[in-house]
Each structure stands twice: as C-alpha cells, then as structure tokens.
Amino acid sequence: MSYLFTSESVSEGHPDKIADQISDALIDNFLAFDADSKVACETLVTTGQVILAGEVKSKTYLDVQQIARDVIKKIGYTKSEYMFEANSCGILSAIHEQSQDINQGVDRVNKEDQGAGDQGMMFGYATNETEDYMPLALDLSHKLLQELAELRRENKEILYLRPDAKSQVTLEYDDNNKPVRIDAIVISTQHDDFDEEATMLAKIKTDLVAILIPRIIAKYPQYAHLFNDSIAYHINPTGKFVIGGPHGDTGLTGRKIIVDTYGGKGAHGGGAFSGKDPSKVDRSAAYATRHIAKNLVAAGIADEILVQVSYAIGVAKPMGVYINTYGTSKVDKTDGEIAKIVEGIFDLRPYFIEQRLKLRNPIYSETAAYGHMGRKPETVTKTFRTPNGEEKTVTVELFTWEKLDFVDQVKAAFAL
C-alpha cells in the first residue's frame, strides 16, 4: 500500500540554527589554533541577546564575542528592525574550563587508547533513493531553503525576504517503497512588512511557486518528475511572518537534531552535534556511522542501511555495532554477519575515527546549517585571527564522512 512520508528543514536564519552556527564557529576557531582543544559550548539567542556557555580546555584565547557577531552578520541579521542585529546585540560569555573529571576519561598517554568523551549510541543511515544517498524528503527540504537563501542574498527577483525560514516536504511512496511524487510543500518565510496583509500573502505565495520552485527544478533536474500540478502548497500558512529570528523565538544549540541528520528516517541516538569537539562521540561517531552506511550502500550491500555504534565514557572500544538492512540486503549474509565484517573494515575507536575523517581540523561551521549529512566533500582554505593579532590560514577537507573512499574495501570484504 502506498504511503506518505514528511521531513522538514530550517534556514540558517532560524533561531536554533543561529545558535548552532555560533557554537560551531567557536569550535573551528579553537581547533584552528589548538588542534587538541576540548570544547563543549552552548549558545542561546533571544531578542537582542546572545548567551554563550560551556566548557573549554585549550591553549588559545579567542574573542568569542566578535566570533559570534561575525556569524550573525554573515547570516544576514544586519538591520535594527529585526530586533536582533550583529553589531548591537548584547553578548554574554559564561564559558569556563572543562572538568578534569571528564578530561581524564578521554586523554591517554597513548593516543590510540583515547576514551570516548561520553556514553551513548549513535546512528548512521544511507539510502539509494537519491544521488547523495540521503532520504529524498529531507534532501528536497534542505534544497528549498538553500535556494530561498540565494534569492534573499541576490535581492533581485524577491526583495522582501528576511533570514528566518522553515520548509517541509511530504512525499508519496509506492508499494515498493519508491518515491513517486510530491504531495505537499510547506514553506514559512520571514518577510518585510506589507501595507495590506491579503496582498502580502498572495504575493509571497505567487513568488515562491512561480520563482523558487522553477529554480529548484532547473537546478536539480533529477527531481523534476516529482513535481506536479496537484501539489498542495502551504506558504506562510499562519499569515503574517514579520517578527522572526531570535526576536520571534528563542534559539538554542542542538535543538534541530533531526534536521541535522536524516529527517526522521533511520534513527537518532539523541545527542546533538554542534558545539562539540570530535572527542565527543555524539558527533564523531555519528559521522563515522554515516560514512559506513553510505559506503555500504554505494558498494551494493543493500538499498538502505542503518548503522548503530555505542560507547561507554572513557572506554575506547565500542560496546557494540548493529546493522539493519531493512530486508534490502543484496548479499547472502545476515545483518549480524554484516556487522561483524564492518567491524573488521572500520576501526570505531574514537582516535581512529578522528584520524580517518580528519576531524581535528576547523571544518564544522559549514555543517551547522542545511544538514551535516549528504553534503559534498570539498577542500577549502580558511583564515582565522586571535585578539592578539595572530593569524592562521589552513586548508581543510570538509564533509570527509561523505567520501566514498571505502567502497572498494567493502566490495573486497564481501567478495563483490
């Protein structure tokens, strides 16, 4: 029987995503000047105010206020009428040194014995229903908002857009679990004030359907067949959306973990990513399991795969590895047997995850909006500065966990 499945995304200007981006900008700056930094920082944003809190163990000193202002400015909160503006908002830092009780469970004389920074279970997921091995509803939800942000920055075709926005896509799947069409699209976008609300609502809906949607279809032709004349569009369904961003809703780090991962497909261990250095397995092991799942699906092991790994704080070796192929396996092995082979290919001790995926680099700001998974690996050059004038330029690889660099090893291990 056919069914509907829905995923959502939020823009870089959403309050929770502002908080994520500030926290990850702090991570990047600490790692740029001290690769061994241990950081767990949270951000709260509200009307005219940013609060930074958390624990840090690092050799470097940063101007955390300026880092936060730079992020807010880049996102687009640059006007006083937003009631949250990069240069004028208050910023309070309550960041202090990391607990030695936690640190002693992580650091080891032999780095290979590095313990997990916390207990917990982490999940990675991949499906072959899209080119980037991501669930389609989430992929489309992200792309709608990325393109909407492009329109906002261009400020040519649509002139009234503000930074805060959300999207949601509902897909119809057939009896074979294949997506066949888009059933509904929801977009709520913050906007400048209009003289008449009815005129405003009509124009926003017309513009998004007539300008945004054709741009998506043109940029991603592989999805063109999913669009149809019977899609139910809900554009700003509550009506007026002038008050938004941190003035409309308080934002917190780590409150969009499903947007960050798989849109409700697969599973989630519950731990957020942003604001955490890679010794925190909430982050590093989630990337590692995504890397495993993607390479397994790309190698043809199954059409859809979920990978779980679990840890005890201070212990290097995982408690266990679990694989679920949802009955789509293409190899003559049980899911348990597949898991045993996977353990022999991918070393899931925290130190080896960090080394394999190059996680002790300043690569996290780019992850903090539009999803940590399904992104394109690329090499970029970044420059960082400290308050005392020290400058550091580094070349880093982004989204290393999205590389299909283990496909040949997987095929060899499974004799494919």
C-alpha positions as MATLAB code, in Angstrom:
seq = 'MSYLFTSESVSEGHPDKIADQISDALIDNFLAFDADSKVACETLVTTGQVILAGEVKSKTYLDVQQIARDVIKKIGYTKSEYMFEANSCGILSAIHEQSQDINQGVDRVNKEDQGAGDQGMMFGYATNETEDYMPLALDLSHKLLQELAELRRENKEILYLRPDAKSQVTLEYDDNNKPVRIDAIVISTQHDDFDEEATMLAKIKTDLVAILIPRIIAKYPQYAHLFNDSIAYHINPTGKFVIGGPHGDTGLTGRKIIVDTYGGKGAHGGGAFSGKDPSKVDRSAAYATRHIAKNLVAAGIADEILVQVSYAIGVAKPMGVYINTYGTSKVDKTDGEIAKIVEGIFDLRPYFIEQRLKLRNPIYSETAAYGHMGRKPETVTKTFRTPNGEEKTVTVELFTWEKLDFVDQVKAAFAL';
ca = [
       0.000    0.000    0.000;
       1.305    3.474   -0.857;
       2.058    5.897    1.974;
       3.143    9.460    2.733;
       6.366   10.488    4.478;
       7.359   14.001    5.572;
      10.624   15.731    6.504;
      11.384   19.330    7.421;
      14.316   21.734    7.343;
      15.078   25.172    8.746;
      17.135   28.016    7.298;
      20.426   29.425    8.548;
      18.405   32.335    9.964;
      16.231   30.133   12.176;
      16.998   30.899   15.861;
      18.141   27.366   16.686;
      20.410   27.333   13.633;
      21.923   30.701   14.571;
      22.855   29.115   17.895;
      24.330   26.051   16.156;
      26.392   28.201   13.798;
      27.822   30.330   16.613;
      28.745   27.218   18.629;
      30.456   25.611   15.632;
      32.293   28.822   14.739;
      33.768   28.726   18.254;
      34.798   25.095   17.714;
      36.542   25.987   14.438;
      38.446   28.900   15.951;
      39.648   26.836   18.916;
      40.753   23.958   16.677;
      42.487   26.292   14.209;
      44.935   27.462   16.889;
      44.991   24.347   19.090;
      44.014   21.076   17.419;
      43.861   19.349   20.811;
      41.195   21.706   22.158;
      38.364   20.107   24.100;
      35.199   22.143   23.670;
      31.538   21.763   24.576;
      29.798   25.095   24.108;
      26.136   26.028   24.002;
      24.540   29.179   22.634;
      21.219   30.832   23.436;
      19.824   33.648   21.292;
      16.816   35.826   22.016;
      15.715   39.405   21.437;
      18.906   41.481   21.196;
      20.902   38.989   23.254;
      23.356   36.095   22.858;
      24.467   33.935   25.781;
      27.465   31.624   25.436;
      28.074   28.863   27.972;
      30.110   25.693   28.188;
      33.454   24.095   28.943;
      36.758   24.551   27.145;
      40.282   23.159   27.548;
      42.549   24.944   25.079;
      45.892   26.707   24.782;
      44.440   29.568   22.763;
      42.491   32.680   23.719;
      39.659   33.924   21.495;
      37.400   36.943   21.248;
      34.240   34.879   21.442;
      32.027   37.958   21.207;
      33.498   39.009   17.877;
      33.232   35.468   16.525;
      29.525   35.437   17.406;
      28.966   38.853   15.791;
      30.691   37.728   12.599;
      28.397   34.705   12.354;
      25.262   36.768   12.923;
      26.355   39.274   10.287;
      27.096   36.551    7.739;
      23.655   35.030    8.247;
      22.037   38.364    7.454;
      20.845   39.889   10.734;
      22.116   43.364    9.885;
      19.076   45.611   10.373;
      17.825   47.091   13.624;
      14.177   46.397   12.732;
      14.916   42.665   13.102;
      15.352   43.320   16.870;
      18.466   41.160   16.682;
      21.405   42.722   14.881;
      25.054   41.698   14.631;
      26.700   44.906   15.843;
      24.233   45.919   18.558;
      23.124   42.683   20.257;
      24.453   42.012   23.734;
      26.761   39.010   24.127;
      27.409   37.361   27.492;
      30.062   34.647   27.805;
      29.870   32.107   30.627;
      32.436   29.722   29.126;
      34.747   28.093   31.689;
      37.393   25.362   31.855;
      36.464   21.757   31.165;
      36.044   19.433   34.139;
      39.190   17.426   34.869;
      36.936   14.503   35.793;
      35.722   14.363   32.182;
      39.108   15.068   30.643;
      40.843   12.226   32.490;
      38.433    9.779   30.865;
      39.383   10.950   27.383;
      43.117   11.764   27.307;
      45.619    8.911   27.375;
      49.437    8.683   27.240;
      48.974    6.508   24.148;
      46.651    8.489   21.881;
      45.299    5.323   20.301;
      43.731    4.471   23.672;
      41.726    7.727   23.763;
      38.438    7.078   25.531;
      35.019    8.106   24.308;
      34.046   11.584   25.525;
      30.652   10.338   26.663;
      28.439    7.289   26.742;
      25.601    6.804   24.299;
      24.539    5.341   20.973;
      24.975    6.952   17.576;
      23.305    6.102   14.271;
      24.273    6.456   10.637;
      21.890    5.925    7.729;
      22.009    5.800    3.952;
      19.558    5.031    1.175;
      19.987    4.859   -2.585;
      16.851    6.883   -3.311;
      18.990    9.984   -4.036;
      22.394   10.578   -5.633;
      23.856   11.638   -2.290;
      22.389    8.605   -0.500;
      20.040   10.711    1.617;
      16.287   10.465    2.259;
      14.544   12.386   -0.510;
      12.050   14.401    1.584;
      14.848   15.880    3.687;
      17.053   16.471    0.650;
      14.291   18.497   -1.014;
      13.500   20.379    2.203;
      17.142   21.484    2.512;
      17.380   22.466   -1.158;
      14.242   24.624   -0.988;
      15.716   26.697    1.829;
      19.206   26.894    0.335;
      17.695   28.291   -2.853;
      15.451   30.646   -0.876;
      18.564   31.979    0.889;
      20.181   32.511   -2.530;
      17.159   34.540   -3.627;
      17.367   36.584   -0.420;
      21.041   37.383   -0.926;
      20.585   38.196   -4.621;
      17.767   40.616   -3.651;
      16.629   40.865   -7.281;
      13.652   38.627   -8.011;
      12.244   38.691   -4.467;
      13.008   41.849   -2.484;
      11.257   41.372    0.868;
      12.811   38.196    2.306;
      14.254   38.080    5.818;
      16.606   35.370    7.205;
      14.246   33.118    9.184;
      12.501   30.299    7.277;
      11.250   26.713    7.520;
      10.299   24.130    4.908;
       8.542   20.779    4.857;
       8.081   18.241    2.059;
       5.583   15.359    2.011;
       6.276   12.564   -0.492;
       4.070    9.754   -1.720;
       5.788    6.345   -1.851;
       4.524    3.376   -3.878;
       4.151   -0.235   -2.769;
       7.849   -0.842   -3.479;
       8.972    1.971   -1.134;
       9.907    4.195   -4.078;
       9.041    7.933   -4.042;
       6.712    8.755   -6.931;
       5.529   12.341   -6.387;
       5.490   15.338   -4.065;
       2.162   15.524   -2.247;
       2.667   18.771   -0.308;
       5.207   21.542    0.276;
       5.135   23.870    3.280;
       7.303   26.998    3.371;
       7.182   29.677    6.048;
       9.478   32.605    5.341;
      10.064   35.758    7.345;
       9.461   38.914    5.325;
       9.353   42.703    5.437;
       6.070   44.308    6.449;
       3.416   44.993    3.815;
       0.671   47.631    3.862;
      -2.060   45.047    3.296;
      -1.887   41.511    4.672;
      -4.017   39.946    1.918;
      -1.813   41.465   -0.779;
       1.275   40.311    1.092;
       0.129   36.692    1.409;
      -0.907   36.475   -2.233;
       2.393   37.908   -3.467;
       4.569   35.676   -1.280;
       2.725   32.528   -2.404;
       2.831   33.558   -6.056;
       6.536   34.414   -5.906;
       7.595   31.206   -4.185;
       5.591   28.959   -6.507;
       6.487   30.890   -9.664;
      10.139   31.738   -8.878;
      11.530   29.397   -6.213;
      10.052   26.114   -7.464;
      11.172   26.551  -11.127;
      14.696   27.332   -9.898;
      14.712   24.085   -7.895;
      13.516   22.079  -10.895;
      16.110   23.705  -13.173;
      18.976   23.199  -10.722;
      18.011   19.629   -9.790;
      16.503   18.071  -12.953;
      16.709   14.602  -11.384;
      13.767   15.640   -9.209;
      11.665   17.275  -11.945;
       9.403   14.206  -12.345;
       8.288   14.517   -8.705;
       6.750   17.963   -9.201;
       3.159   18.070  -10.422;
       0.145   20.353  -10.720;
      -1.633   18.777   -7.756;
       0.967   19.638   -5.095;
      -0.671   21.278   -2.076;
       1.355   24.423   -1.327;
       1.099   25.917    2.156;
       3.044   29.177    2.009;
       3.169   31.129    5.288;
       0.041   29.285    6.428;
      -0.281   31.300    9.658;
      -0.313   34.557    7.661;
       1.986   37.422    8.621;
       5.598   36.472    9.475;
       7.390   39.784   10.049;
       8.513   39.069   13.612;
      11.013   36.210   13.361;
      14.518   35.110   14.181;
      15.594   35.357   17.844;
      13.040   38.146   18.406;
      10.210   35.777   17.464;
      11.521   32.655   19.166;
      14.439   31.823   21.442;
      17.122   29.675   19.797;
      19.290   27.011   21.426;
      22.199   24.876   20.239;
      21.280   21.290   19.428;
      17.533   21.642   19.051;
      17.332   20.589   15.390;
      18.972   17.155   15.510;
      16.555   15.527   13.049;
      17.070   18.343   10.537;
      20.816   17.823   11.051;
      20.632   14.113   10.233;
      18.026   12.138    8.234;
      14.698   13.914    8.550;
      13.133   11.182   10.655;
      14.347    8.249    8.540;
      16.603    5.675   10.180;
      17.136    6.506   13.850;
      18.817    9.030   16.154;
      20.713    8.451   19.386;
      19.593   11.816   20.806;
      22.933   13.625   21.010;
      23.400   16.950   19.239;
      26.480   17.739   17.128;
      27.124   21.471   17.092;
      29.365   22.946   19.764;
      31.196   19.673   20.407;
      34.794   18.861   19.517;
      35.384   15.418   17.940;
      36.332   13.724   21.204;
      32.584   13.797   21.822;
      31.347   10.637   20.123;
      27.887   12.182   19.807;
      29.461   13.972   16.879;
      32.412   11.925   15.634;
      30.740    8.516   15.822;
      27.605    9.842   14.126;
      29.830   10.963   11.251;
      31.633    7.609   11.279;
      28.414    5.603   11.100;
      27.139    7.772    8.236;
      30.445    7.135    6.443;
      29.986    3.385    6.945;
      26.330    3.338    5.874;
      26.990    5.394    2.745;
      29.928    3.274    1.623;
      27.975    0.065    2.248;
      25.007    1.221    0.161;
      27.278    2.583   -2.577;
      29.076   -0.777   -2.673;
      25.772   -2.543   -3.281;
      25.417   -4.303    0.076;
      21.813   -3.104    0.420;
      19.427   -0.412   -0.819;
      19.028    1.030    2.674;
      21.184    0.630    5.761;
      21.148    1.754    9.386;
      24.343    1.514   11.454;
      24.439    1.856   15.249;
      27.516    2.103   17.457;
      27.550    2.584   21.235;
      30.170    3.653   23.787;
      30.962    3.905   27.486;
      32.593    7.154   28.624;
      36.355    6.805   28.891;
      36.424    3.465   27.007;
      37.946    3.312   23.525;
      36.391    0.157   22.127;
      32.686    0.421   21.238;
      30.158   -1.565   23.248;
      28.726   -2.924   20.036;
      27.946   -2.417   16.350;
      24.467   -3.052   14.913;
      23.382   -3.162   11.270;
      19.836   -3.111    9.870;
      19.346   -3.507    6.108;
      15.532   -3.368    6.340;
      15.263   -6.534    4.251;
      17.039   -4.917    1.294;
      20.349   -6.809    1.604;
      21.960   -7.921   -1.666;
      24.484  -10.277   -0.034;
      23.980  -13.762    1.361;
      24.626  -12.767    4.962;
      22.534  -11.863    7.978;
      22.612   -8.312    9.301;
      24.630   -9.605   12.268;
      27.203  -11.148    9.952;
      27.397   -7.905    8.000;
      28.058   -6.049   11.269;
      30.979   -8.371   12.118;
      32.584   -7.731    8.720;
      32.062   -3.980    9.119;
      33.919   -4.048   12.447;
      36.899   -5.519   10.624;
      36.913   -2.766    7.981;
      36.246    0.362   10.043;
      38.078    0.992   13.328;
      35.495    2.721   15.514;
      37.748    3.677   18.416;
      37.495    7.495   18.850;
      41.130    8.266   17.984;
      40.926    6.293   14.745;
      37.656    7.960   13.769;
      39.295   11.359   14.278;
      42.278   10.367   12.158;
      40.333    8.649    9.375;
      37.883   11.515    8.927;
      40.373   14.313    9.745;
      38.126   15.683   12.468;
      40.741   17.663   14.429;
      40.515   20.444   11.823;
      38.312   23.574   11.714;
      35.635   22.031    9.492;
      32.455   22.493   11.473;
      30.952   25.891   10.608;
      29.805   24.534    7.259;
      27.926   21.685    8.943;
      25.775   23.900   11.154;
      23.032   24.732    8.605;
      21.257   22.603    5.970;
      22.334   19.273    7.420;
      25.537   17.549    8.490;
      24.898   14.612    6.134;
      24.506   14.379    2.389;
      26.816   17.316    1.704;
      29.521   17.464   -0.957;
      33.123   16.800    0.176;
      35.404   19.666   -0.818;
      38.719   21.271    0.054;
      38.691   24.904    1.191;
      41.113   27.453    2.637;
      40.152   29.402    5.756;
      41.791   32.200    7.721;
      41.384   32.686   11.473;
      42.559   35.514   13.761;
      43.063   35.866   17.501;
      42.603   39.090   19.536;
      46.388   39.472   19.851;
      46.810   39.637   16.082;
      47.868   36.054   15.410;
      46.600   34.859   12.036;
      46.384   31.316   10.733;
      45.437   30.137    7.252;
      44.601   26.457    6.867;
      43.472   24.230    4.017;
      40.964   21.609    5.168;
      38.690   18.918    3.778;
      35.003   19.398    4.504;
      32.480   16.570    4.931;
      35.058   13.781    4.823;
      32.422   11.340    6.115;
      30.611   11.761    2.782;
      33.530   10.391    0.752;
      33.060    7.044   -0.987;
      36.640    6.057   -0.244;
      35.917    2.639    1.298;
      33.717    1.207   -1.450;
      36.499   -0.959   -2.879;
      37.427   -2.295    0.573;
      33.787   -3.106    1.293;
      33.401   -4.908   -2.036;
      36.567   -6.901   -1.381;
      35.446   -7.874    2.124;
      32.100   -9.098    0.791;
      33.617  -10.657   -2.360;
      31.518   -8.470   -4.649;
];
